[in-house]
Amino acid sequence: MDTSEAVVGGSKKLELSLVAWIFTSFAIVTVFGKIYTTTFVLRRPAWDDLMIFLSLLASIVASGLIQASVDLGLGKHTADVQSQPGGLAGMVMTKKLQVLGYPFNILAYSLPNLAILVLIERLVGHTETVSRTILRGVVVVQLILAFVSVIIIFVQCKPVIG
């Protein structure tokens, strides 16, 4: 995409792609650094590493769906997209991709909270305190709310995406 399109047409395609892939790249480097350290340096991989890795996979899928949506016209004015051949079909597919990407975004942001809880549990040991019970409760509530929000998004689709 040339920069004249971004300025004249008001397109945000480049910005959407850059934000998605720059942050995903940071996540890839960080997660592989953590996994390398716990697996090869400390030689103590644990469940939190798996959860962080699954979160990274969800983030990569979400970024891929964002990129596919951008390629179909996400980030451009509706009139510009509609004026292109197949523009309306592209807009419909973009909306479908956004809805399909929602669970992956939720997973990408929810699993690290669970991983942090597992890491804290591993570091602190098997002691029962009020703060640990509260932390567990907060994580459980967050996971329930994330799950419910995904269900609500798909229940609202008429017909269900397919």
PyMOL commands that place a pseudoatom at each C-alpha (Angstrom):
pseudoatom trace, name=CA, resn=MET, resi=1, chain=A, elem=C, hetatm=0, pos=[0.000, 0.000, 0.000]
pseudoatom trace, name=CA, resn=ASP, resi=2, chain=A, elem=C, hetatm=0, pos=[1.418, 3.388, -0.887]
pseudoatom trace, name=CA, resn=THR, resi=3, chain=A, elem=C, hetatm=0, pos=[1.364, 6.240, 1.572]
pseudoatom trace, name=CA, resn=SER, resi=4, chain=A, elem=C, hetatm=0, pos=[-0.777, 8.470, -0.682]
pseudoatom trace, name=CA, resn=GLU, resi=5, chain=A, elem=C, hetatm=0, pos=[-3.706, 6.066, -0.212]
pseudoatom trace, name=CA, resn=ALA, resi=6, chain=A, elem=C, hetatm=0, pos=[-3.295, 6.228, 3.547]
pseudoatom trace, name=CA, resn=VAL, resi=7, chain=A, elem=C, hetatm=0, pos=[-3.376, 10.028, 3.548]
pseudoatom trace, name=CA, resn=VAL, resi=8, chain=A, elem=C, hetatm=0, pos=[-5.900, 10.798, 0.796]
pseudoatom trace, name=CA, resn=GLY, resi=9, chain=A, elem=C, hetatm=0, pos=[-8.334, 7.908, 1.285]
pseudoatom trace, name=CA, resn=GLY, resi=10, chain=A, elem=C, hetatm=0, pos=[-8.194, 8.002, 5.077]
pseudoatom trace, name=CA, resn=SER, resi=11, chain=A, elem=C, hetatm=0, pos=[-7.160, 4.352, 5.181]
pseudoatom trace, name=CA, resn=LYS, resi=12, chain=A, elem=C, hetatm=0, pos=[-5.962, 2.851, 8.442]
pseudoatom trace, name=CA, resn=LYS, resi=13, chain=A, elem=C, hetatm=0, pos=[-4.944, -0.467, 6.862]
pseudoatom trace, name=CA, resn=LEU, resi=14, chain=A, elem=C, hetatm=0, pos=[-1.234, 0.025, 7.458]
pseudoatom trace, name=CA, resn=GLU, resi=15, chain=A, elem=C, hetatm=0, pos=[-1.730, 1.050, 11.072]
pseudoatom trace, name=CA, resn=LEU, resi=16, chain=A, elem=C, hetatm=0, pos=[-3.963, -1.957, 11.795]
pseudoatom trace, name=CA, resn=SER, resi=17, chain=A, elem=C, hetatm=0, pos=[-1.441, -4.365, 10.319]
pseudoatom trace, name=CA, resn=LEU, resi=18, chain=A, elem=C, hetatm=0, pos=[1.516, -2.769, 12.064]
pseudoatom trace, name=CA, resn=VAL, resi=19, chain=A, elem=C, hetatm=0, pos=[-0.097, -2.728, 15.492]
pseudoatom trace, name=CA, resn=ALA, resi=20, chain=A, elem=C, hetatm=0, pos=[-1.240, -6.344, 15.188]
pseudoatom trace, name=CA, resn=TRP, resi=21, chain=A, elem=C, hetatm=0, pos=[2.094, -7.719, 14.001]
pseudoatom trace, name=CA, resn=ILE, resi=22, chain=A, elem=C, hetatm=0, pos=[4.433, -5.535, 16.076]
pseudoatom trace, name=CA, resn=PHE, resi=23, chain=A, elem=C, hetatm=0, pos=[2.766, -6.548, 19.329]
pseudoatom trace, name=CA, resn=THR, resi=24, chain=A, elem=C, hetatm=0, pos=[2.517, -10.160, 18.208]
pseudoatom trace, name=CA, resn=SER, resi=25, chain=A, elem=C, hetatm=0, pos=[6.241, -10.078, 17.393]
pseudoatom trace, name=CA, resn=PHE, resi=26, chain=A, elem=C, hetatm=0, pos=[7.013, -8.764, 20.882]
pseudoatom trace, name=CA, resn=ALA, resi=27, chain=A, elem=C, hetatm=0, pos=[4.898, -11.576, 22.315]
pseudoatom trace, name=CA, resn=ILE, resi=28, chain=A, elem=C, hetatm=0, pos=[6.695, -14.197, 20.215]
pseudoatom trace, name=CA, resn=VAL, resi=29, chain=A, elem=C, hetatm=0, pos=[10.119, -13.022, 21.391]
pseudoatom trace, name=CA, resn=THR, resi=30, chain=A, elem=C, hetatm=0, pos=[9.023, -12.788, 25.032]
pseudoatom trace, name=CA, resn=VAL, resi=31, chain=A, elem=C, hetatm=0, pos=[7.257, -16.155, 25.128]
pseudoatom trace, name=CA, resn=PHE, resi=32, chain=A, elem=C, hetatm=0, pos=[10.085, -18.016, 23.436]
pseudoatom trace, name=CA, resn=GLY, resi=33, chain=A, elem=C, hetatm=0, pos=[12.537, -16.322, 25.809]
pseudoatom trace, name=CA, resn=LYS, resi=34, chain=A, elem=C, hetatm=0, pos=[10.504, -17.481, 28.796]
pseudoatom trace, name=CA, resn=ILE, resi=35, chain=A, elem=C, hetatm=0, pos=[10.092, -21.008, 27.447]
pseudoatom trace, name=CA, resn=TYR, resi=36, chain=A, elem=C, hetatm=0, pos=[13.805, -21.237, 26.596]
pseudoatom trace, name=CA, resn=THR, resi=37, chain=A, elem=C, hetatm=0, pos=[14.759, -20.045, 30.071]
pseudoatom trace, name=CA, resn=THR, resi=38, chain=A, elem=C, hetatm=0, pos=[12.449, -22.366, 31.985]
pseudoatom trace, name=CA, resn=THR, resi=39, chain=A, elem=C, hetatm=0, pos=[13.151, -25.369, 29.759]
pseudoatom trace, name=CA, resn=PHE, resi=40, chain=A, elem=C, hetatm=0, pos=[16.866, -25.158, 29.023]
pseudoatom trace, name=CA, resn=VAL, resi=41, chain=A, elem=C, hetatm=0, pos=[18.368, -22.858, 31.659]
pseudoatom trace, name=CA, resn=LEU, resi=42, chain=A, elem=C, hetatm=0, pos=[16.314, -23.648, 34.767]
pseudoatom trace, name=CA, resn=ARG, resi=43, chain=A, elem=C, hetatm=0, pos=[15.208, -27.071, 33.500]
pseudoatom trace, name=CA, resn=ARG, resi=44, chain=A, elem=C, hetatm=0, pos=[11.814, -26.633, 35.184]
pseudoatom trace, name=CA, resn=PRO, resi=45, chain=A, elem=C, hetatm=0, pos=[9.085, -26.182, 32.586]
pseudoatom trace, name=CA, resn=ALA, resi=46, chain=A, elem=C, hetatm=0, pos=[5.600, -26.038, 34.047]
pseudoatom trace, name=CA, resn=TRP, resi=47, chain=A, elem=C, hetatm=0, pos=[1.948, -25.579, 33.176]
pseudoatom trace, name=CA, resn=ASP, resi=48, chain=A, elem=C, hetatm=0, pos=[2.306, -21.802, 33.052]
pseudoatom trace, name=CA, resn=ASP, resi=49, chain=A, elem=C, hetatm=0, pos=[4.666, -22.208, 30.079]
pseudoatom trace, name=CA, resn=LEU, resi=50, chain=A, elem=C, hetatm=0, pos=[2.040, -24.215, 28.217]
pseudoatom trace, name=CA, resn=MET, resi=51, chain=A, elem=C, hetatm=0, pos=[-0.650, -21.635, 28.951]
pseudoatom trace, name=CA, resn=ILE, resi=52, chain=A, elem=C, hetatm=0, pos=[1.572, -18.785, 27.795]
pseudoatom trace, name=CA, resn=PHE, resi=53, chain=A, elem=C, hetatm=0, pos=[2.382, -20.714, 24.610]
pseudoatom trace, name=CA, resn=LEU, resi=54, chain=A, elem=C, hetatm=0, pos=[-1.326, -21.363, 23.935]
pseudoatom trace, name=CA, resn=SER, resi=55, chain=A, elem=C, hetatm=0, pos=[-1.982, -17.675, 24.513]
pseudoatom trace, name=CA, resn=LEU, resi=56, chain=A, elem=C, hetatm=0, pos=[0.691, -16.854, 21.951]
pseudoatom trace, name=CA, resn=LEU, resi=57, chain=A, elem=C, hetatm=0, pos=[-0.896, -19.213, 19.419]
pseudoatom trace, name=CA, resn=ALA, resi=58, chain=A, elem=C, hetatm=0, pos=[-4.260, -17.518, 19.962]
pseudoatom trace, name=CA, resn=SER, resi=59, chain=A, elem=C, hetatm=0, pos=[-2.621, -14.132, 19.478]
pseudoatom trace, name=CA, resn=ILE, resi=60, chain=A, elem=C, hetatm=0, pos=[-1.013, -15.245, 16.220]
pseudoatom trace, name=CA, resn=VAL, resi=61, chain=A, elem=C, hetatm=0, pos=[-4.351, -16.554, 14.923]
pseudoatom trace, name=CA, resn=ALA, resi=62, chain=A, elem=C, hetatm=0, pos=[-6.069, -13.298, 15.936]
pseudoatom trace, name=CA, resn=SER, resi=63, chain=A, elem=C, hetatm=0, pos=[-3.397, -11.236, 14.162]
pseudoatom trace, name=CA, resn=GLY, resi=64, chain=A, elem=C, hetatm=0, pos=[-3.729, -13.428, 11.084]
pseudoatom trace, name=CA, resn=LEU, resi=65, chain=A, elem=C, hetatm=0, pos=[-7.482, -12.848, 11.036]
pseudoatom trace, name=CA, resn=ILE, resi=66, chain=A, elem=C, hetatm=0, pos=[-6.903, -9.106, 11.410]
pseudoatom trace, name=CA, resn=GLN, resi=67, chain=A, elem=C, hetatm=0, pos=[-4.487, -9.223, 8.484]
pseudoatom trace, name=CA, resn=ALA, resi=68, chain=A, elem=C, hetatm=0, pos=[-7.013, -11.147, 6.369]
pseudoatom trace, name=CA, resn=SER, resi=69, chain=A, elem=C, hetatm=0, pos=[-9.652, -8.547, 7.256]
pseudoatom trace, name=CA, resn=VAL, resi=70, chain=A, elem=C, hetatm=0, pos=[-7.291, -5.714, 6.333]
pseudoatom trace, name=CA, resn=ASP, resi=71, chain=A, elem=C, hetatm=0, pos=[-6.641, -7.390, 2.988]
pseudoatom trace, name=CA, resn=LEU, resi=72, chain=A, elem=C, hetatm=0, pos=[-10.421, -7.456, 2.427]
pseudoatom trace, name=CA, resn=GLY, resi=73, chain=A, elem=C, hetatm=0, pos=[-10.809, -3.761, 3.231]
pseudoatom trace, name=CA, resn=LEU, resi=74, chain=A, elem=C, hetatm=0, pos=[-10.862, -3.348, 7.012]
pseudoatom trace, name=CA, resn=GLY, resi=75, chain=A, elem=C, hetatm=0, pos=[-9.484, 0.080, 7.821]
pseudoatom trace, name=CA, resn=LYS, resi=76, chain=A, elem=C, hetatm=0, pos=[-10.814, 1.766, 4.690]
pseudoatom trace, name=CA, resn=HIS, resi=77, chain=A, elem=C, hetatm=0, pos=[-13.946, 3.861, 4.353]
pseudoatom trace, name=CA, resn=THR, resi=78, chain=A, elem=C, hetatm=0, pos=[-17.042, 1.821, 3.610]
pseudoatom trace, name=CA, resn=ALA, resi=79, chain=A, elem=C, hetatm=0, pos=[-17.709, 3.746, 0.390]
pseudoatom trace, name=CA, resn=ASP, resi=80, chain=A, elem=C, hetatm=0, pos=[-14.192, 2.985, -0.859]
pseudoatom trace, name=CA, resn=VAL, resi=81, chain=A, elem=C, hetatm=0, pos=[-14.583, -0.724, -0.140]
pseudoatom trace, name=CA, resn=GLN, resi=82, chain=A, elem=C, hetatm=0, pos=[-18.070, -0.915, -1.695]
pseudoatom trace, name=CA, resn=SER, resi=83, chain=A, elem=C, hetatm=0, pos=[-16.878, 0.762, -4.889]
pseudoatom trace, name=CA, resn=GLN, resi=84, chain=A, elem=C, hetatm=0, pos=[-14.345, -2.012, -5.521]
pseudoatom trace, name=CA, resn=PRO, resi=85, chain=A, elem=C, hetatm=0, pos=[-15.357, -5.220, -7.336]
pseudoatom trace, name=CA, resn=GLY, resi=86, chain=A, elem=C, hetatm=0, pos=[-16.560, -7.710, -4.734]
pseudoatom trace, name=CA, resn=GLY, resi=87, chain=A, elem=C, hetatm=0, pos=[-16.484, -4.991, -2.088]
pseudoatom trace, name=CA, resn=LEU, resi=88, chain=A, elem=C, hetatm=0, pos=[-19.757, -5.897, -0.431]
pseudoatom trace, name=CA, resn=ALA, resi=89, chain=A, elem=C, hetatm=0, pos=[-18.786, -9.579, -0.195]
pseudoatom trace, name=CA, resn=GLY, resi=90, chain=A, elem=C, hetatm=0, pos=[-15.431, -8.497, 1.244]
pseudoatom trace, name=CA, resn=MET, resi=91, chain=A, elem=C, hetatm=0, pos=[-17.171, -6.419, 3.891]
pseudoatom trace, name=CA, resn=VAL, resi=92, chain=A, elem=C, hetatm=0, pos=[-19.358, -9.377, 4.875]
pseudoatom trace, name=CA, resn=MET, resi=93, chain=A, elem=C, hetatm=0, pos=[-16.325, -11.667, 5.077]
pseudoatom trace, name=CA, resn=THR, resi=94, chain=A, elem=C, hetatm=0, pos=[-14.464, -9.053, 7.138]
pseudoatom trace, name=CA, resn=LYS, resi=95, chain=A, elem=C, hetatm=0, pos=[-17.285, -8.999, 9.665]
pseudoatom trace, name=CA, resn=LYS, resi=96, chain=A, elem=C, hetatm=0, pos=[-17.278, -12.802, 9.818]
pseudoatom trace, name=CA, resn=LEU, resi=97, chain=A, elem=C, hetatm=0, pos=[-13.508, -12.826, 10.371]
pseudoatom trace, name=CA, resn=GLN, resi=98, chain=A, elem=C, hetatm=0, pos=[-13.844, -10.271, 13.160]
pseudoatom trace, name=CA, resn=VAL, resi=99, chain=A, elem=C, hetatm=0, pos=[-16.459, -12.379, 14.944]
pseudoatom trace, name=CA, resn=LEU, resi=100, chain=A, elem=C, hetatm=0, pos=[-14.412, -15.550, 14.434]
pseudoatom trace, name=CA, resn=GLY, resi=101, chain=A, elem=C, hetatm=0, pos=[-11.341, -13.778, 15.796]
pseudoatom trace, name=CA, resn=TYR, resi=102, chain=A, elem=C, hetatm=0, pos=[-13.085, -12.711, 18.993]
pseudoatom trace, name=CA, resn=PRO, resi=103, chain=A, elem=C, hetatm=0, pos=[-12.543, -15.993, 20.902]
pseudoatom trace, name=CA, resn=PHE, resi=104, chain=A, elem=C, hetatm=0, pos=[-8.868, -15.990, 19.939]
pseudoatom trace, name=CA, resn=ASN, resi=105, chain=A, elem=C, hetatm=0, pos=[-8.482, -12.445, 21.263]
pseudoatom trace, name=CA, resn=ILE, resi=106, chain=A, elem=C, hetatm=0, pos=[-10.212, -13.428, 24.497]
pseudoatom trace, name=CA, resn=LEU, resi=107, chain=A, elem=C, hetatm=0, pos=[-7.939, -16.482, 24.848]
pseudoatom trace, name=CA, resn=ALA, resi=108, chain=A, elem=C, hetatm=0, pos=[-4.860, -14.391, 24.122]
pseudoatom trace, name=CA, resn=TYR, resi=109, chain=A, elem=C, hetatm=0, pos=[-5.737, -12.052, 27.004]
pseudoatom trace, name=CA, resn=SER, resi=110, chain=A, elem=C, hetatm=0, pos=[-7.244, -14.562, 29.443]
pseudoatom trace, name=CA, resn=LEU, resi=111, chain=A, elem=C, hetatm=0, pos=[-4.721, -17.409, 29.463]
pseudoatom trace, name=CA, resn=PRO, resi=112, chain=A, elem=C, hetatm=0, pos=[-1.833, -15.229, 30.722]
pseudoatom trace, name=CA, resn=ASN, resi=113, chain=A, elem=C, hetatm=0, pos=[-3.879, -14.439, 33.838]
pseudoatom trace, name=CA, resn=LEU, resi=114, chain=A, elem=C, hetatm=0, pos=[-4.229, -18.147, 34.512]
pseudoatom trace, name=CA, resn=ALA, resi=115, chain=A, elem=C, hetatm=0, pos=[-0.519, -18.630, 33.770]
pseudoatom trace, name=CA, resn=ILE, resi=116, chain=A, elem=C, hetatm=0, pos=[0.366, -15.926, 36.293]
pseudoatom trace, name=CA, resn=LEU, resi=117, chain=A, elem=C, hetatm=0, pos=[-1.785, -17.653, 38.906]
pseudoatom trace, name=CA, resn=VAL, resi=118, chain=A, elem=C, hetatm=0, pos=[-0.045, -20.974, 38.216]
pseudoatom trace, name=CA, resn=LEU, resi=119, chain=A, elem=C, hetatm=0, pos=[3.368, -19.285, 38.411]
pseudoatom trace, name=CA, resn=ILE, resi=120, chain=A, elem=C, hetatm=0, pos=[2.519, -17.630, 41.732]
pseudoatom trace, name=CA, resn=GLU, resi=121, chain=A, elem=C, hetatm=0, pos=[1.205, -20.924, 43.097]
pseudoatom trace, name=CA, resn=ARG, resi=122, chain=A, elem=C, hetatm=0, pos=[4.435, -22.636, 42.040]
pseudoatom trace, name=CA, resn=LEU, resi=123, chain=A, elem=C, hetatm=0, pos=[6.687, -19.954, 43.525]
pseudoatom trace, name=CA, resn=VAL, resi=124, chain=A, elem=C, hetatm=0, pos=[4.856, -19.566, 46.834]
pseudoatom trace, name=CA, resn=GLY, resi=125, chain=A, elem=C, hetatm=0, pos=[4.236, -23.233, 47.497]
pseudoatom trace, name=CA, resn=HIS, resi=126, chain=A, elem=C, hetatm=0, pos=[1.285, -24.927, 49.125]
pseudoatom trace, name=CA, resn=THR, resi=127, chain=A, elem=C, hetatm=0, pos=[0.247, -22.377, 51.707]
pseudoatom trace, name=CA, resn=GLU, resi=128, chain=A, elem=C, hetatm=0, pos=[-3.324, -21.204, 52.089]
pseudoatom trace, name=CA, resn=THR, resi=129, chain=A, elem=C, hetatm=0, pos=[-3.794, -17.488, 52.627]
pseudoatom trace, name=CA, resn=VAL, resi=130, chain=A, elem=C, hetatm=0, pos=[-6.676, -15.125, 52.096]
pseudoatom trace, name=CA, resn=SER, resi=131, chain=A, elem=C, hetatm=0, pos=[-4.819, -13.285, 49.347]
pseudoatom trace, name=CA, resn=ARG, resi=132, chain=A, elem=C, hetatm=0, pos=[-4.263, -16.517, 47.391]
pseudoatom trace, name=CA, resn=THR, resi=133, chain=A, elem=C, hetatm=0, pos=[-7.923, -17.420, 47.715]
pseudoatom trace, name=CA, resn=ILE, resi=134, chain=A, elem=C, hetatm=0, pos=[-8.905, -13.964, 46.481]
pseudoatom trace, name=CA, resn=LEU, resi=135, chain=A, elem=C, hetatm=0, pos=[-6.435, -14.238, 43.592]
pseudoatom trace, name=CA, resn=ARG, resi=136, chain=A, elem=C, hetatm=0, pos=[-7.856, -17.605, 42.602]
pseudoatom trace, name=CA, resn=GLY, resi=137, chain=A, elem=C, hetatm=0, pos=[-11.371, -16.197, 42.790]
pseudoatom trace, name=CA, resn=VAL, resi=138, chain=A, elem=C, hetatm=0, pos=[-10.491, -13.211, 40.621]
pseudoatom trace, name=CA, resn=VAL, resi=139, chain=A, elem=C, hetatm=0, pos=[-8.926, -15.436, 37.967]
pseudoatom trace, name=CA, resn=VAL, resi=140, chain=A, elem=C, hetatm=0, pos=[-11.917, -17.797, 37.983]
pseudoatom trace, name=CA, resn=VAL, resi=141, chain=A, elem=C, hetatm=0, pos=[-14.360, -14.877, 37.655]
pseudoatom trace, name=CA, resn=GLN, resi=142, chain=A, elem=C, hetatm=0, pos=[-12.296, -13.419, 34.810]
pseudoatom trace, name=CA, resn=LEU, resi=143, chain=A, elem=C, hetatm=0, pos=[-12.275, -16.745, 32.963]
pseudoatom trace, name=CA, resn=ILE, resi=144, chain=A, elem=C, hetatm=0, pos=[-16.026, -17.180, 33.451]
pseudoatom trace, name=CA, resn=LEU, resi=145, chain=A, elem=C, hetatm=0, pos=[-16.698, -13.669, 32.140]
pseudoatom trace, name=CA, resn=ALA, resi=146, chain=A, elem=C, hetatm=0, pos=[-14.442, -14.299, 29.144]
pseudoatom trace, name=CA, resn=PHE, resi=147, chain=A, elem=C, hetatm=0, pos=[-16.244, -17.558, 28.358]
pseudoatom trace, name=CA, resn=VAL, resi=148, chain=A, elem=C, hetatm=0, pos=[-19.666, -15.931, 28.730]
pseudoatom trace, name=CA, resn=SER, resi=149, chain=A, elem=C, hetatm=0, pos=[-18.698, -13.011, 26.494]
pseudoatom trace, name=CA, resn=VAL, resi=150, chain=A, elem=C, hetatm=0, pos=[-17.642, -15.411, 23.732]
pseudoatom trace, name=CA, resn=ILE, resi=151, chain=A, elem=C, hetatm=0, pos=[-20.932, -17.283, 24.028]
pseudoatom trace, name=CA, resn=ILE, resi=152, chain=A, elem=C, hetatm=0, pos=[-22.906, -14.035, 23.914]
pseudoatom trace, name=CA, resn=ILE, resi=153, chain=A, elem=C, hetatm=0, pos=[-21.122, -12.927, 20.735]
pseudoatom trace, name=CA, resn=PHE, resi=154, chain=A, elem=C, hetatm=0, pos=[-21.956, -16.180, 18.926]
pseudoatom trace, name=CA, resn=VAL, resi=155, chain=A, elem=C, hetatm=0, pos=[-25.530, -16.382, 20.218]
pseudoatom trace, name=CA, resn=GLN, resi=156, chain=A, elem=C, hetatm=0, pos=[-26.171, -12.919, 18.750]
pseudoatom trace, name=CA, resn=CYS, resi=157, chain=A, elem=C, hetatm=0, pos=[-25.214, -14.118, 15.256]
pseudoatom trace, name=CA, resn=LYS, resi=158, chain=A, elem=C, hetatm=0, pos=[-28.308, -14.844, 13.186]
pseudoatom trace, name=CA, resn=PRO, resi=159, chain=A, elem=C, hetatm=0, pos=[-27.658, -17.154, 11.420]
pseudoatom trace, name=CA, resn=VAL, resi=160, chain=A, elem=C, hetatm=0, pos=[-24.665, -18.482, 13.275]
pseudoatom trace, name=CA, resn=ILE, resi=161, chain=A, elem=C, hetatm=0, pos=[-21.505, -17.868, 11.224]
pseudoatom trace, name=CA, resn=GLY, resi=162, chain=A, elem=C, hetatm=0, pos=[-20.954, -20.594, 8.720]
for i in range(1, 162): cmd.bond("trace and resi %d" % i, "trace and resi %d" % (i + 1))
show_as sticks, trace
zoom trace
